[in-house]
Amino acid sequence: MHELALTEGIIRIVESEQEKSGFRRVLEIRLRIGEYSGVVPSCIREFFPIAAKGSAAENAVLELETVPAAFECFDCGYTGPLQKGSACCPRCQSTAIRMVAGREFYVDSLKVE
């Protein structure tokens, strides 16, 4: 249920940007959500109307982009996805890897008027 708190955080970002820029309302909010962020996009979508009620974001379109996980291998330099259920580089089978994409969760852009 932490998605409600995250969604309320999105509205706080909108309100902060509204104070800085003085726009009247938000038409669209674009979010980037990493595959391994732990955020459930359907819950964000469900809680958004509740959190946005009475704010500049009320009735805004919510666009969610999922960022696929990508890993970097320290041994061979491979960058890309891993096979599901694997913790090894698909090129050299090394376990010396780190995640370089897939944990994101942020407001990418606001379309306002």
C-alpha positions in Angstrom: 0.0 0.0 0.0 3.1 2.3 -0.2 1.8 3.2 -3.7 -0.7 5.6 -2.1 2.2 7.5 -0.3 4.2 7.5 -3.6 1.2 8.9 -5.5 0.8 11.6 -2.9 4.5 12.4 -3.4 3.8 12.9 -7.1 1.2 15.4 -6.2 3.6 17.2 -3.9 6.0 17.4 -6.8 3.3 18.9 -9.0 2.4 21.4 -6.3 6.0 22.4 -5.9 6.4 22.9 -9.6 3.2 24.9 -9.7 4.5 27.3 -7.0 7.7 27.8 -9.1 6.1 28.1 -12.5 2.6 29.4 -11.8 0.8 27.1 -14.2 -3.0 26.7 -13.7 -3.4 23.0 -14.2 -1.6 19.8 -15.3 -2.8 18.1 -18.4 -0.5 15.1 -18.3 2.1 13.5 -16.0 4.7 11.1 -17.4 6.2 8.7 -14.9 9.1 6.3 -15.5 8.9 3.1 -13.4 11.7 0.6 -13.4 10.9 -3.1 -13.8 12.6 -3.7 -10.4 11.6 -0.5 -8.6 9.1 -2.4 -6.4 6.3 0.0 -7.6 3.1 -1.5 -8.9 1.9 0.7 -11.8 -1.7 -0.5 -11.6 -1.8 0.7 -8.0 -0.3 4.1 -8.9 -3.0 4.4 -11.6 -5.7 3.4 -9.1 -4.6 5.8 -6.4 -3.9 8.8 -8.7 -7.5 10.2 -8.8 -7.7 10.0 -5.0 -4.4 11.8 -4.5 -5.0 14.4 -7.2 -8.5 15.4 -6.1 -8.6 19.1 -5.5 -5.1 19.7 -6.9 -3.8 21.1 -10.2 -3.3 17.5 -11.3 -7.0 16.6 -10.9 -8.2 15.1 -14.2 -4.6 14.9 -15.6 -3.7 12.0 -17.9 -1.2 9.7 -16.2 1.3 8.1 -18.6 3.4 5.3 -17.2 6.5 4.1 -18.9 8.1 0.9 -17.7 11.9 0.9 -17.8 13.3 -2.6 -18.4 16.1 -3.9 -16.3 19.6 -3.7 -17.7 22.8 -5.1 -16.3 26.5 -4.4 -16.8 29.2 -7.1 -16.7 32.5 -6.1 -15.1 34.3 -8.9 -16.8 33.3 -8.7 -20.5 31.6 -5.3 -20.7 28.2 -6.6 -21.7 25.3 -4.3 -21.1 21.7 -5.5 -21.4 19.0 -7.7 -20.0 19.6 -11.0 -18.2 17.7 -14.2 -18.8 14.8 -14.5 -16.4 15.9 -16.3 -13.2 19.6 -15.9 -14.0 22.2 -13.8 -12.1 24.9 -14.4 -14.6 26.1 -12.5 -17.7 24.5 -14.1 -20.8 27.8 -13.5 -22.7 30.5 -14.8 -20.4 28.5 -16.3 -17.5 30.3 -14.1 -14.9 28.4 -13.1 -11.7 30.4 -9.8 -11.6 27.4 -7.8 -12.7 25.5 -4.7 -11.5 22.1 -3.3 -12.4 22.3 -0.1 -14.4 18.6 0.4 -15.2 15.4 -0.9 -13.8 15.0 0.7 -10.4 13.8 4.1 -11.6 10.7 5.8 -10.2 10.3 9.5 -11.1 8.3 12.2 -12.7 9.7 12.5 -16.2 7.6 15.4 -17.4 4.5 17.5 -16.8 2.3 18.9 -19.6 0.7 22.0 -18.2 -1.4 25.1 -19.1 
